[in-house]
Amino acid sequence: MNLSRLMILGLLAEHGPMHGHQIRRTAELTHAEVWGGITGGALYAELRRLDADGLIVAVRAEQVGRRPARTVYEVTDDGKLELVVQRDAALDLVFSSADPLSVVLLFAAGGTSELSERLAARHRNIAAQLDAMARERTRLTELGVLPGLAIAAFRRGELRLESELRWHDEFERDLATVSSARSEAKADRQ
């Protein structure tokens, strides 16, 4: 499953022909980098792959003022089939198989103090992402530009971030308990 591919094919199937800038802007407005790791560069690279694979086709070039000409793409019949394959793969996946944090905790945590500092920084980053996502959902909802499914996607992202923050809080308490027990054991040995 390729989230960039899924996003592009889905947008073109749902909204009709679009150029790369429109697709990238949609990704920015919906915080696709936060919830899906989808960056602007990845989208443009995926557009080229989709075109080369015959899943999308250039239908025209548009130029507004002095801006560079932009290629407008539409999804092909093969692209619509690929969209079904990608969507089904995404819906079948409950959790991604890759979990970098678990790998760090199991194999590369380093010292407890170093781990605590890095996890505290991660906690702050997640809290900032959650705040930004919630503010953007509220702003776009108040403007009336988010359909119900987009609001649901934003809210799901927020809940995932909230869950990750709860895990951090729980882990921090557990880590403090382990550190305290180690200190007590060390004092008893002396």
C-alpha positions in Angstrom: 0.0 0.0 0.0 1.3 3.4 -1.0 -0.4 6.4 0.8 0.8 9.0 -1.8 -0.6 6.8 -4.6 -3.8 6.3 -2.7 -4.2 10.0 -2.0 -3.5 11.1 -5.6 -5.8 8.5 -7.2 -8.5 9.2 -4.7 -8.4 12.9 -5.3 -8.5 12.6 -9.1 -11.3 10.0 -9.0 -13.3 12.1 -6.6 -12.7 15.7 -7.8 -11.7 15.2 -11.5 -8.6 16.5 -13.2 -6.1 18.4 -11.0 -2.6 19.6 -11.3 0.2 18.7 -8.9 0.0 22.0 -7.0 -3.7 21.5 -6.2 -2.9 18.0 -4.9 0.1 19.2 -2.9 -2.0 22.1 -1.4 -4.7 19.6 -0.4 -2.1 17.5 1.3 -0.9 20.6 3.2 -4.4 21.7 4.2 -5.2 18.3 5.5 -1.9 17.8 7.3 -1.1 14.7 5.2 2.5 14.8 6.4 1.4 14.3 10.0 -1.1 11.5 9.6 0.3 9.8 6.5 3.9 10.9 6.1 3.0 12.3 2.7 5.2 15.1 1.7 5.0 17.5 -1.3 8.1 15.9 -2.9 6.7 12.5 -2.5 3.5 13.6 -4.2 5.3 15.0 -7.2 7.5 11.8 -7.5 4.4 9.7 -7.3 2.6 11.7 -10.0 5.5 10.9 -12.3 5.3 7.2 -11.4 1.5 7.1 -11.9 1.9 8.8 -15.2 4.6 6.4 -16.3 2.5 3.4 -15.1 -0.5 4.6 -17.2 -2.6 5.1 -14.0 -3.1 8.8 -14.7 -2.7 10.8 -17.9 -1.9 14.4 -18.6 -5.0 16.1 -20.2 -3.7 19.6 -20.6 -1.3 22.3 -19.3 -2.6 25.4 -17.5 -0.8 28.6 -17.1 -2.0 31.5 -15.0 -0.1 34.8 -15.4 3.6 34.4 -15.1 3.5 31.2 -13.1 5.0 28.2 -14.7 2.6 26.0 -16.8 1.1 23.2 -14.7 0.2 19.8 -16.0 -3.4 18.7 -15.3 -3.9 15.0 -14.8 -6.9 12.7 -14.7 -7.2 9.1 -13.5 -7.4 6.3 -16.1 -9.5 3.2 -16.0 -6.4 1.3 -14.8 -5.9 4.0 -12.2 -9.4 3.4 -10.9 -8.7 -0.3 -10.5 -5.4 0.6 -8.7 -7.4 2.9 -6.4 -9.6 0.0 -5.4 -6.6 -2.2 -4.7 -4.8 0.5 -2.7 -8.0 1.4 -0.8 -8.7 -2.2 0.1 -5.1 -2.7 1.3 -5.4 0.4 3.5 -8.7 -0.7 5.0 -7.3 -4.2 5.7 -4.4 -2.7 7.6 -5.1 -2.1 11.3 -1.6 -1.1 12.4 1.4 -0.4 10.1 4.0 -3.2 10.4 6.7 -0.6 10.9 6.9 0.9 14.4 10.2 2.8 14.8 9.6 3.6 18.5 9.2 -0.1 19.4 12.4 -0.9 17.6 14.1 1.9 19.7 12.7 0.6 22.9 13.6 -3.0 22.2 17.0 -2.6 20.7 18.4 0.9 20.8 17.2 2.8 23.8 20.6 3.8 25.1 20.8 5.1 28.7 17.6 5.8 30.7 18.4 9.5 31.1 19.0 9.9 27.4 15.9 8.0 26.5 13.9 10.1 29.0 15.1 13.3 27.4 14.4 12.2 23.8 10.9 10.9 24.8 10.1 14.2 26.5 11.0 16.0 23.3 8.9 13.5 21.3 6.0 14.2 23.7 6.3 17.9 23.2 6.4 17.4 19.4 3.3 15.2 19.5 1.4 17.7 21.7 2.3 20.5 19.2 1.1 18.3 16.3 -2.2 17.6 18.1 -2.8 21.2 18.9 -2.1 22.3 15.3 -4.3 19.6 13.9 -7.2 20.4 16.2 -6.9 24.1 15.5 -6.9 23.5 11.7 -9.9 21.2 11.9 -11.8 23.8 13.9 -10.8 26.6 11.5 -11.6 24.7 8.4 -14.9 23.4 9.9 -15.9 26.9 10.8 -15.1 28.1 7.2 -17.4 25.3 6.0 -14.8 23.8 3.7 -14.4 20.3 5.3 -16.9 17.6 4.4 -18.0 15.2 7.1 -15.5 12.5 6.1 -12.6 15.0 6.2 -13.7 16.1 9.7 -13.8 12.4 10.7 -10.2 11.9 9.3 -8.9 14.9 11.2 -10.6 13.7 14.4 -9.2 10.2 14.0 -5.7 11.7 13.7 -6.3 13.7 16.8 -7.4 10.6 18.7 -4.3 8.7 17.6 -2.1 11.6 18.8 -4.0 11.7 22.1 -3.5 8.0 22.5 0.2 8.4 21.9 0.4 11.1 24.5 -1.3 8.9 27.0 1.2 6.1 26.3 4.0 8.6 26.8 2.6 9.6 30.2 2.2 6.0 31.3 5.7 5.1 30.1 7.2 8.1 31.9 5.6 6.9 35.2 6.8 3.3 34.6 10.3 4.6 33.8 10.4 6.7 36.9 9.3 3.6 39.0 12.0 1.5 37.5 14.6 4.1 38.1 13.5 4.6 41.7 13.6 0.8 42.3 17.1 0.6 40.8 18.3 3.5 43.0 16.8 1.8 46.1 18.4 -1.5 45.2 21.8 0.2 44.6 21.5 1.9 48.0 20.7 -1.4 49.7 23.7 -3.0 48.2 26.0 -0.3 49.6 
